[in-house]
């Protein structure tokens, strides 16, 4: 099974993605810097408790903007696939911290894309956001909308990262998929609360899917916020041979 680098592995989405890959038999290299923007280190440590007990898991506390640290990880483990989930998230906090958001979401993504190019990564999956659609897009969202007028620094940085990802695909024929997440269920927001108030978090249960429908290339597209949906999408990506074009929302 492939070696997979998962950035943001201690977060809500990242820890579930990591667990899924480990159970599939992949060797997972996890990176997280325990940024406290939405919830504290103790919650993220708890998210990783099971993964850290697995022999096919290696964890590094590191900043994705630390190019030297990231290169050391790539050099040591030579990941075949990258799931890039690390980011500063959230529309409202980005209004007060645009420079921080640009550094992490744009520079951090460029560093990972360039290292992926250098080390011949077979597949790069990037966590974008529905915030990229901005002022010009009406519901239901369409993945072929130009998305050129985001209305928050967060949305703008995610769109910039998508455009850079496309540039790497175009120049270097890299296999890149951008997933535009909607708000990822009440379970994710529950992680900002004490665990004693959130049985679903402690049991790591899936919630029922919430979906928004859009149109993509003449077919119906489901943007799912359920863990089951995300797991299935990643499973499908792993089974897909290298594509000739970058994709969004798959």
C-alpha positions as CSV (number, residue, x, y, z in Angstrom):
1,X,0.0,0.0,0.0
2,X,1.1,3.6,-0.7
3,X,2.8,5.9,1.7
4,X,0.5,8.9,2.2
5,X,1.4,12.2,3.7
6,X,-1.5,13.8,5.5
7,X,-1.1,17.4,6.6
8,X,-3.4,18.7,9.3
9,X,-3.7,15.1,10.6
10,X,-4.8,16.1,14.1
11,X,-7.9,18.1,13.0
12,X,-11.4,16.7,12.7
13,X,-11.2,15.8,9.0
14,X,-7.5,15.0,9.1
15,X,-7.7,12.5,12.0
16,X,-10.6,10.6,10.4
17,X,-8.8,10.6,7.1
18,X,-5.7,9.3,8.8
19,X,-7.6,6.6,10.6
20,X,-9.3,5.4,7.4
21,X,-6.0,5.2,5.6
22,X,-4.3,3.3,8.4
23,X,-7.1,0.8,8.6
24,X,-6.7,0.3,4.8
25,X,-3.1,-0.6,5.4
26,X,-1.4,2.5,4.1
27,X,1.7,3.9,5.8
28,X,0.7,7.4,6.9
29,X,3.0,10.2,7.7
30,X,1.1,12.8,9.7
31,X,2.0,16.5,10.0
32,X,0.3,19.0,12.3
33,X,1.4,22.1,14.3
34,X,-1.5,22.0,16.8
35,X,-2.7,25.5,15.9
36,X,-5.2,26.5,18.5
37,X,-7.5,28.7,16.3
38,X,-10.6,26.6,16.7
39,X,-9.9,24.1,19.4
40,X,-7.0,23.3,21.8
41,X,-4.1,21.0,21.7
42,X,-5.7,18.5,24.1
43,X,-8.5,17.8,21.6
44,X,-6.1,17.3,18.7
45,X,-3.9,15.1,20.8
46,X,-7.0,13.0,21.6
47,X,-7.9,12.8,17.9
48,X,-4.5,11.2,17.3
49,X,-4.4,8.9,20.2
50,X,-5.5,5.8,18.2
51,X,-3.2,6.6,15.3
52,X,-0.2,7.0,17.4
53,X,-0.6,3.4,18.6
54,X,-0.4,2.0,15.1
55,X,2.9,0.8,13.7
56,X,2.2,2.2,10.2
57,X,2.0,5.8,11.5
58,X,4.7,8.4,11.9
59,X,3.9,11.8,13.3
60,X,5.7,15.1,13.0
61,X,4.8,18.3,14.8
62,X,5.7,20.8,12.2
63,X,4.6,23.9,10.3
64,X,3.9,23.3,6.6
65,X,5.5,26.7,5.9
66,X,8.8,25.4,7.3
67,X,10.3,24.3,4.0
68,X,13.4,22.7,5.5
69,X,11.2,20.5,7.9
70,X,8.9,19.5,5.0
71,X,11.8,18.6,2.8
72,X,13.3,16.4,5.5
73,X,10.0,14.5,5.7
74,X,9.7,14.1,1.9
75,X,13.3,13.0,1.7
76,X,12.9,10.4,4.5
77,X,9.5,8.9,3.6
78,X,9.1,9.6,-0.1
79,X,5.3,9.7,0.0
80,X,3.5,8.5,-3.1
81,X,0.3,10.4,-2.3
82,X,-0.4,13.7,-0.4
83,X,-3.6,14.7,1.3
84,X,-3.2,18.4,2.1
85,X,-5.7,19.3,4.8
86,X,-3.6,21.7,6.9
87,X,-4.9,25.3,6.8
88,X,-6.0,28.3,8.7
89,X,-9.8,27.9,8.3
90,X,-12.8,30.1,8.8
91,X,-14.2,33.2,7.1
92,X,-14.6,35.4,10.2
93,X,-11.2,34.9,11.8
94,X,-9.5,35.6,8.4
95,X,-10.9,39.2,8.5
96,X,-8.5,40.0,11.3
97,X,-5.6,37.8,10.2
98,X,-5.2,38.1,6.4
99,X,-1.4,37.9,6.4
100,X,-1.4,34.7,8.5
101,X,-4.0,33.2,6.2
102,X,-2.0,34.0,3.1
103,X,1.2,32.6,4.6
104,X,-0.4,29.2,5.7
105,X,-2.9,28.7,2.9
106,X,-0.9,29.9,0.0
107,X,2.8,29.7,0.8
108,X,2.3,26.4,2.7
109,X,0.5,24.9,-0.3
110,X,3.1,26.1,-2.7
111,X,5.9,24.5,-0.6
112,X,4.0,21.1,-0.6
113,X,3.2,21.3,-4.3
114,X,6.9,22.0,-5.2
115,X,8.1,19.2,-2.9
116,X,5.5,16.9,-4.4
117,X,6.8,17.8,-7.9
118,X,10.4,17.2,-6.9
119,X,9.7,13.8,-5.3
120,X,7.4,12.5,-7.9
121,X,4.2,12.3,-5.9
122,X,1.5,10.3,-7.8
123,X,-1.5,12.1,-6.4
124,X,-2.1,15.4,-4.6
125,X,-5.5,16.0,-2.9
126,X,-6.1,19.5,-1.7
127,X,-8.8,20.6,0.8
128,X,-10.3,23.8,-0.6
129,X,-13.6,25.4,0.4
130,X,-17.0,26.4,-0.9
131,X,-15.9,29.9,0.3
132,X,-14.1,30.3,-3.1
133,X,-17.4,30.9,-4.9
134,X,-17.9,34.3,-3.4
135,X,-20.1,37.1,-4.6
136,X,-20.7,36.0,-8.2
137,X,-22.0,32.5,-7.6
138,X,-25.6,31.6,-7.1
139,X,-26.8,28.3,-5.5
140,X,-26.6,25.6,-6.6
141,X,-22.8,25.9,-7.0
142,X,-21.2,24.8,-10.2
143,X,-17.6,23.7,-10.3
144,X,-17.0,25.4,-13.6
145,X,-17.9,28.8,-12.2
146,X,-15.0,31.3,-12.6
147,X,-15.0,32.0,-8.8
148,X,-13.1,35.3,-9.2
149,X,-14.7,37.4,-6.5
150,X,-14.3,35.7,-3.1
151,X,-15.5,37.9,-0.3
152,X,-13.2,36.9,2.6
153,X,-9.4,36.5,2.9
154,X,-10.1,32.8,3.7
155,X,-12.0,32.3,0.4
156,X,-9.4,34.3,-1.5
157,X,-6.5,32.2,-0.2
158,X,-8.2,29.0,-1.0
159,X,-8.9,30.1,-4.5
160,X,-5.3,31.3,-5.0
161,X,-4.2,27.8,-3.8
162,X,-6.5,26.2,-6.4
163,X,-5.1,28.3,-9.1
164,X,-1.5,27.5,-8.1
165,X,-2.4,23.8,-8.0
166,X,-3.7,24.1,-11.6
167,X,-0.5,25.8,-12.7
168,X,1.5,22.8,-11.3
169,X,-0.8,20.4,-13.1
170,X,-0.4,22.3,-16.3
171,X,3.3,22.7,-16.2
172,X,4.3,19.4,-14.7
173,X,1.4,17.1,-15.5
174,X,0.7,16.5,-11.8
175,X,-2.4,14.6,-10.7
176,X,-4.2,17.1,-8.5
177,X,-7.7,17.0,-7.0
178,X,-9.3,20.0,-5.2
179,X,-12.2,19.2,-2.8
180,X,-14.4,22.2,-2.0
181,X,-15.7,21.4,1.4
182,X,-18.9,22.8,2.8
183,X,-19.1,23.3,6.6
184,X,-18.2,19.9,7.8
185,X,-21.2,18.8,10.1
186,X,-22.1,19.7,13.6
187,X,-19.7,17.0,14.8
188,X,-16.8,19.1,13.7
189,X,-18.1,22.1,15.5
190,X,-18.7,20.0,18.6
191,X,-14.9,19.7,18.9
192,X,-14.9,23.2,20.2
193,X,-16.9,22.0,23.2
194,X,-15.8,19.9,26.2
195,X,-15.7,16.2,25.3
196,X,-18.1,15.4,28.1
197,X,-20.8,17.4,26.3
198,X,-20.2,15.6,23.0
199,X,-20.8,11.8,23.0
200,X,-20.6,11.7,19.2
201,X,-17.0,13.0,19.3
202,X,-15.8,10.6,21.9
203,X,-17.4,7.7,20.0
204,X,-16.1,9.1,16.6
205,X,-19.5,8.4,15.2
206,X,-20.6,9.5,11.7
207,X,-23.5,11.9,11.4
208,X,-26.1,11.6,8.7
209,X,-25.1,13.2,5.4
210,X,-26.1,16.7,4.6
211,X,-25.7,17.4,0.9
212,X,-25.9,20.4,-1.4
213,X,-26.5,19.7,-5.1
214,X,-24.8,21.4,-8.0
215,X,-24.1,20.8,-11.6
216,X,-20.7,19.7,-13.0
217,X,-20.0,18.9,-16.6
218,X,-23.6,18.0,-17.2
219,X,-23.9,15.6,-14.3
220,X,-25.2,15.9,-10.8
221,X,-22.6,16.7,-8.3
222,X,-23.0,16.0,-4.5
223,X,-20.9,18.1,-2.1
224,X,-21.2,16.0,1.0
225,X,-20.4,17.0,4.6
226,X,-20.5,13.4,5.9
227,X,-17.5,11.5,6.9
228,X,-18.8,8.5,5.0
229,X,-18.9,10.6,1.8
230,X,-15.4,11.9,2.3
231,X,-14.0,8.4,2.9
232,X,-15.7,7.1,-0.2
233,X,-14.3,9.9,-2.3
234,X,-10.8,9.3,-1.1
235,X,-11.3,5.5,-1.7
236,X,-12.4,6.3,-5.3
237,X,-9.4,8.6,-5.8
238,X,-7.0,5.9,-4.6
239,X,-8.5,3.5,-7.1
240,X,-8.3,6.0,-10.0
241,X,-5.4,6.0,-12.4
242,X,-3.6,9.3,-12.9
243,X,-5.8,11.8,-14.7
244,X,-4.8,14.3,-17.3
245,X,-6.5,17.3,-15.7
246,X,-7.0,18.8,-12.3
247,X,-10.4,18.4,-10.8
248,X,-12.5,20.2,-8.2
249,X,-15.3,18.9,-6.0
250,X,-14.9,15.3,-6.9
